[in-house]
Amino acid sequence: MMQSNGESEKRALTVRTQTIHAGAAPLGHGQALGGEIVQSSVYGFREPADASARREAGLPIYARDHFPSQRSLETAIAELEGAESAHVTPSGMAAIALTALALLTSGDRVIIGADGYCDTEELFLTEFPRLGIETTVVDLTDLAAVEAALRPTTRLVLAETITNPGMRVPDLAALAALLRPRGILLAVDNTFATPVLCRPLALGADLVIHSVTKFLGGHHDLVAGAVAGPAELVRRISRSGYFFGRLPGSFDAWLALRGLRTLAARMAWICPSAETVATFLAGHPAVRAVRYPGLRDAPDAEVVRRQLSDGAGGVLVFDLDGDRSTATQFMRDLRLIPYAGTLGGVESTICYPPVRDAVGAPPDVGSLRLSVGLEAPEDLIADLAGALANVRAGIQ
């Protein structure tokens, strides 16, 4: 971590400052503050022994060894999450898949959370059984249900800090206390919260995973993922990644680092805006229900106060008083917020909540997932209010 001499070395940096300096090289003469991009697949040498010596020193000679931009991003994410090490991947799903492939084997069992990301669920329920890895879906906010689902062969529990799209918040410290004495790993997808709002490793988790595409990158201009944790676990994951060839390009890694520099500032705007928008929607007669962890009557409000004390994130799900066609027309009537199947950028986006393809068509309800960006909340509310007026007119 970049620090100046003297007093700054005696105290830990705040997360706000860490987002600016994490992963940066120590201050030196002529340092490139914008970071380094090595747009090459390999380093060249006159002497073969020099290449061997470089690799033995832990420095890259080939792209899969992690060039400077990738390594800087890994260092930054590790520092922000309070981890010993990190490994970056081409997507969040690649980070999840690689973690499982590196740490699990035939005969192992996994528990994943209910109300979580549909692609994660489909990966574990439809792909991994071919490798002899079995999965149980459990409500991770119910510790008794988690304990009842444990088996002697359970090796991993995969949670989400804030579930997508369920908007539930499992008690990570309680989960870790249940699993650690049994030797079961707890991995946490921290995409929605980011290390600005929650650091799962400090609560007892073994690994933390990110879709860097979302809030860490923050600009809808890259796809990447990451997993961070103890050096030994990450070394196993990284080694598997080397063989599978799963690594983002140098430019994407550089974009992610550039986006990460404004993470704390963005979340400082996004969280209160999301709460303001959620409160408006919860009081509107055309809205049947709102799911946002920051609302006072949210089902996990007590856990949120302890675990997400600096903000409840920028994503919410709400149900219109109507069916799926109502939701479709509502999105057509929006003028400021585009339909987009992703989240976490500076622009607000809206879409249907993600569901598994394997379970068939989504239910015929007017549910929508809204990711709040950096726009002024009053402008977002005005846009939503205009479309909601048309919903009310259609009902009447």
matplotlib code that plots the C-alpha trace (Angstrom):
import matplotlib.pyplot as plt

x = [0.0, 1.3, 2.1, 4.3, 7.0, 6.3, 3.0, 0.9, 2.9, 1.7, -2.0, -4.3, -5.7, -9.4, -11.2, -11.8, -8.1, -7.4, -9.6, -7.3, -3.9, -4.5, -2.4, -0.3, 3.5, 5.5, 6.1, 9.2, 10.7, 8.6, 5.9, 3.0, 0.0, -2.4, -1.1, 0.7, -0.7, 1.5, -0.4, 1.6, 1.4, 5.0, 8.3, 11.3, 14.9, 18.3, 19.4, 17.0, 18.5, 17.2, 13.6, 14.0, 15.5, 12.6, 10.0, 11.8, 11.6, 7.8, 7.8, 5.7, 7.1, 3.9, 0.4, -1.1, 1.5, -0.4, 1.1, 1.4, -2.2, -3.6, -1.2, -2.0, -5.7, -5.2, -3.1, -5.7, -8.6, -6.7, -5.8, -9.4, -10.8, -8.1, -6.9, -3.5, -3.9, -6.3, -6.7, -8.5, -10.6, -12.5, -15.9, -17.5, -18.9, -15.4, -14.3, -17.1, -16.5, -12.7, -13.0, -15.2, -13.0, -9.8, -11.1, -13.7, -13.5, -15.9, -18.0, -17.9, -21.1, -21.8, -24.5, -25.6, -28.0, -31.6, -32.7, -29.2, -28.0, -29.6, -26.5, -24.6, -27.5, -27.7, -23.9, -23.9, -27.2, -26.7, -23.0, -21.1, -23.2, -21.4, -18.1, -19.6, -20.2, -23.6, -25.4, -28.1, -30.0, -30.7, -32.0, -28.8, -30.6, -32.0, -29.0, -31.0, -31.8, -28.1, -27.0, -29.7, -28.3, -24.7, -23.3, -19.9, -19.0, -20.0, -16.9, -18.1, -20.9, -21.4, -23.2, -24.0, -23.6, -26.8, -28.7, -29.5, -32.4, -33.8, -32.3, -31.7, -28.7, -27.3, -25.5, -21.9, -20.3, -22.9, -22.4, -18.6, -19.0, -21.2, -18.9, -15.3, -15.3, -16.5, -13.7, -16.2, -15.1, -17.3, -17.1, -19.0, -20.0, -19.5, -20.5, -23.5, -21.9, -18.2, -15.5, -16.6, -19.7, -18.7, -15.5, -16.6, -13.1, -13.2, -16.4, -14.9, -15.4, -12.6, -12.9, -14.5, -15.6, -16.5, -18.0, -15.6, -17.9, -20.4, -19.6, -15.9, -15.4, -18.5, -18.7, -20.4, -17.2, -15.5, -16.1, -13.9, -14.1, -11.9, -11.5, -9.5, -8.5, -5.6, -2.5, -2.6, -6.2, -5.7, -2.5, -4.5, -7.2, -4.6, -2.7, -5.9, -6.6, -3.2, -4.1, -7.6, -6.3, -8.9, -7.4, -8.8, -6.8, -4.5, -6.8, -9.8, -7.7, -6.5, -10.1, -11.1, -8.3, -9.4, -13.0, -12.0, -10.3, -13.8, -15.5, -15.8, -17.1, -19.6, -21.0, -21.3, -23.7, -25.4, -26.4, -28.4, -29.9, -31.1, -32.6, -34.4, -35.8, -36.8, -38.7, -40.5, -41.5, -42.6, -45.1, -46.5, -50.0, -49.0, -46.2, -47.1, -43.8, -40.2, -37.2, -34.2, -32.0, -31.8, -35.6, -36.5, -38.9, -36.6, -36.6, -32.9, -32.8, -30.9, -28.2, -28.0, -27.4, -24.4, -23.1, -23.9, -23.6, -22.2, -25.0, -27.2, -26.0, -27.5, -29.8, -33.5, -36.4, -40.0, -43.3, -45.8, -49.5, -49.9, -48.4, -45.3, -46.8, -47.4, -43.7, -42.8, -44.9, -43.5, -40.0, -41.0, -42.4, -39.2, -37.2, -34.0, -33.4, -32.6, -33.4, -30.1, -29.4, -26.5, -25.9, -23.4, -22.5, -22.7, -26.0, -29.0, -30.4, -33.6, -34.5, -36.5, -35.1, -32.8, -34.2, -33.0, -33.7, -34.1, -37.2, -39.1, -40.6, -40.5, -43.7, -46.3, -45.8, -44.6, -41.3, -38.3, -34.7, -33.4, -29.7, -29.3, -26.4, -25.0, -28.0, -29.7, -32.4, -35.0, -34.5, -34.8, -37.9, -39.4, -38.8, -40.2, -43.2, -44.1, -44.1, -46.0, -48.7, -49.3, -49.5, -52.1, -54.1, -54.0, -55.3, -58.1]
y = [0.0, 3.5, 5.4, 8.4, 8.2, 9.2, 9.4, 7.8, 4.6, 4.3, 4.3, 2.3, 4.3, 4.8, 2.9, 6.2, 6.7, 3.1, 3.1, 5.9, 4.3, 0.5, -1.4, 1.6, 1.4, 3.2, 6.8, 7.3, 9.6, 9.8, 7.4, 7.0, 7.9, 6.6, 3.1, 0.9, -1.1, -3.7, -4.5, -7.5, -11.3, -11.9, -10.4, -11.0, -11.8, -12.2, -14.8, -17.7, -17.8, -14.2, -15.4, -18.2, -15.9, -13.5, -16.2, -17.6, -14.1, -14.2, -11.7, -12.3, -13.4, -14.5, -13.0, -15.8, -15.0, -11.8, -8.6, -5.3, -4.1, -7.4, -7.6, -4.1, -4.8, -8.0, -6.0, -3.3, -5.7, -7.7, -4.5, -3.2, -6.5, -7.0, -10.2, -11.7, -12.2, -12.0, -13.4, -11.7, -13.4, -12.3, -12.2, -12.6, -16.0, -17.1, -16.2, -18.3, -21.3, -21.2, -21.1, -24.2, -26.0, -25.3, -26.3, -29.0, -32.5, -35.4, -36.3, -32.9, -31.0, -27.3, -25.1, -21.9, -19.3, -19.1, -15.9, -15.5, -14.9, -17.2, -18.0, -19.0, -21.4, -22.8, -23.4, -25.4, -27.2, -28.1, -28.1, -29.3, -32.5, -33.8, -33.5, -35.3, -32.1, -31.9, -28.7, -27.8, -24.4, -23.1, -19.8, -18.6, -16.2, -19.3, -20.7, -23.7, -24.6, -24.2, -26.5, -29.1, -29.1, -29.8, -33.2, -34.8, -34.1, -30.4, -28.4, -25.0, -22.5, -19.7, -16.7, -13.2, -10.2, -8.9, -11.5, -10.8, -10.4, -11.5, -8.5, -10.6, -10.1, -13.3, -12.9, -13.6, -13.7, -16.2, -18.3, -18.3, -19.3, -22.2, -23.4, -22.8, -25.4, -28.0, -27.1, -25.8, -22.9, -19.8, -17.8, -14.6, -12.8, -9.2, -7.6, -5.6, -4.3, -3.8, -3.5, 0.1, -1.2, -4.7, -6.7, -10.4, -11.6, -9.5, -11.2, -14.7, -15.6, -17.5, -16.1, -13.0, -12.9, -9.9, -9.3, -6.4, -5.6, -4.0, -1.5, -1.9, -1.0, 1.2, 2.5, -0.2, -0.5, -3.7, -7.3, -8.9, -10.8, -11.4, -13.7, -12.7, -14.5, -16.3, -16.7, -20.5, -20.7, -18.0, -19.7, -22.9, -20.8, -18.9, -22.0, -23.5, -20.2, -20.4, -23.8, -22.8, -19.5, -17.4, -13.9, -10.4, -8.4, -5.7, -2.9, -4.3, -4.6, -1.0, 0.2, -1.6, 0.1, 3.5, 2.8, 1.5, 4.9, 6.5, 3.6, 5.2, 8.5, 6.7, 4.6, 7.7, 9.1, 5.8, 4.5, 7.5, 8.0, 4.3, 4.6, 7.8, 6.2, 3.0, 5.1, 6.9, 3.7, 2.1, 4.9, 4.9, 3.4, 1.8, -0.2, -3.4, -4.1, -2.9, -5.0, -2.9, -3.8, -0.2, 0.2, 0.3, -2.6, -4.8, -8.4, -8.4, -4.9, -5.9, -7.7, -4.7, -2.3, -4.4, -5.6, -2.7, 0.2, 2.6, 1.9, -0.8, -0.6, 0.7, -2.0, -2.6, -4.7, -3.6, -5.1, -3.0, -3.3, -5.4, -8.2, -8.6, -6.6, -3.7, -3.8, -3.9, -0.8, 0.9, 0.6, 1.9, 5.0, 5.8, 8.6, 8.8, 5.2, 2.6, -1.1, -3.0, -6.4, -5.2, -2.9, -0.9, 1.8, 5.6, 5.4, 4.0, 0.9, -1.2, -4.7, -7.8, -9.6, -12.4, -15.9, -19.3, -20.4, -23.9, -23.1, -21.8, -18.4, -15.8, -15.5, -13.2, -10.4, -6.9, -7.2, -5.0, -4.6, -1.0, -0.2, 3.4, 5.4, 8.9, 10.9, 13.2, 11.2, 13.8, 13.4, 9.6, 9.9, 12.3, 9.8, 6.9, 9.0, 9.8, 6.1, 5.2, 7.7, 5.7, 2.5, 4.0, 5.3, 1.8, 0.2, 2.7]
z = [0.0, -0.8, 2.3, 3.1, 5.7, 9.3, 11.0, 8.1, 8.6, 12.2, 11.5, 9.2, 6.2, 5.9, 3.2, 1.4, 1.1, 0.4, -2.7, -4.1, -3.3, -3.0, -5.5, -6.5, -6.6, -3.8, -4.5, -6.7, -9.2, -12.4, -11.2, -13.7, -11.5, -14.1, -13.8, -16.3, -19.3, -20.9, -24.1, -25.0, -24.6, -23.7, -22.5, -24.8, -23.7, -25.3, -22.7, -21.9, -18.3, -17.8, -18.5, -16.0, -13.4, -13.9, -13.4, -10.4, -8.9, -9.3, -12.1, -15.3, -18.6, -20.3, -20.2, -18.0, -15.4, -14.7, -16.2, -14.2, -14.6, -13.4, -10.5, -9.5, -9.5, -7.5, -4.9, -4.7, -4.2, -1.6, 0.3, 0.2, 1.5, 4.1, 2.4, 2.0, -1.7, -4.7, -8.1, -11.0, -13.6, -16.9, -15.1, -11.7, -12.8, -13.8, -10.2, -8.7, -11.1, -10.7, -6.9, -7.0, -9.5, -7.6, -4.1, -4.7, -6.0, -6.8, -3.8, -2.2, -1.3, -1.5, 0.1, -1.8, -0.7, -1.8, -3.5, -4.9, -8.4, -11.0, -13.0, -9.8, -8.9, -12.4, -12.5, -9.3, -9.9, -13.6, -14.4, -11.3, -10.8, -14.0, -11.9, -8.9, -6.9, -5.3, -4.2, -1.8, -1.9, 1.6, 3.1, 4.6, 6.9, 8.7, 10.7, 11.8, 8.2, 7.3, 10.2, 9.2, 5.6, 6.6, 5.8, 6.5, 2.8, 2.9, 1.9, 1.0, 1.7, -0.9, 0.4, -1.0, 1.3, -0.3, -2.3, -5.9, -6.4, -3.0, -1.2, 1.9, 4.2, 5.9, 9.2, 8.0, 11.4, 12.6, 9.5, 10.0, 13.6, 12.6, 9.8, 10.9, 13.7, 11.1, 8.7, 6.1, 3.9, 3.7, 0.5, 0.1, -3.1, -2.0, -5.3, -4.1, -0.9, -2.0, 0.6, 1.2, 3.0, 4.2, 4.6, 4.9, 5.8, 8.9, 9.9, 9.6, 5.9, 4.2, 0.7, -0.8, -4.5, -6.7, -10.1, -10.8, -13.7, -11.3, -8.6, -8.4, -12.1, -11.9, -15.5, -17.6, -19.7, -18.6, -17.5, -14.8, -11.5, -8.5, -5.5, -2.4, 0.8, 2.5, 0.3, 0.3, -0.9, -3.5, -4.7, -5.4, -7.2, -9.2, -10.2, -11.6, -13.3, -15.0, -16.5, -17.5, -19.0, -17.1, -16.9, -17.9, -20.4, -19.3, -20.5, -18.6, -15.5, -16.0, -16.4, -13.3, -11.3, -12.7, -11.6, -8.2, -7.4, -7.2, -5.4, -2.0, -3.5, -5.7, -2.9, -0.7, -3.3, -4.4, -1.0, 0.3, -3.1, -3.2, 0.2, -0.8, -4.0, -2.1, 0.5, -2.3, -4.0, -0.8, -0.3, -3.8, -4.3, -7.6, -5.9, -4.1, -2.3, -2.1, -1.2, -0.1, 2.9, 4.1, 4.7, 8.4, 8.1, 6.0, 7.2, 8.1, 9.5, 12.7, 10.7, 8.3, 11.2, 12.3, 8.9, 6.6, 8.9, 6.3, 3.7, 2.3, -1.3, -4.5, -5.7, -4.9, -6.2, -6.3, -7.4, -9.3, -8.8, -12.0, -14.1, -16.2, -19.1, -16.6, -15.7, -19.4, -20.2, -17.1, -18.3, -21.8, -20.1, -18.3, -19.9, -17.8, -16.7, -19.4, -19.5, -19.0, -17.7, -15.4, -12.5, -10.5, -13.0, -12.8, -14.8, -13.1, -14.9, -14.6, -15.6, -14.7, -11.7, -12.9, -12.7, -13.7, -17.3, -16.0, -14.0, -17.1, -17.7, -15.0, -12.9, -14.2, -11.7, -12.1, -10.4, -11.4, -10.3, -10.1, -9.8, -8.6, -10.1, -9.5, -10.8, -8.3, -6.5, -7.2, -10.9, -10.6, -8.5, -11.1, -13.9, -11.8, -10.8, -14.4, -15.3, -12.2, -13.0, -16.2, -14.2, -11.9, -15.0, -16.4, -13.2, -12.9]

ax = plt.figure().add_subplot(projection="3d")
ax.plot(x, y, z, "-o")
ax.set_aspect("equal")
plt.show()
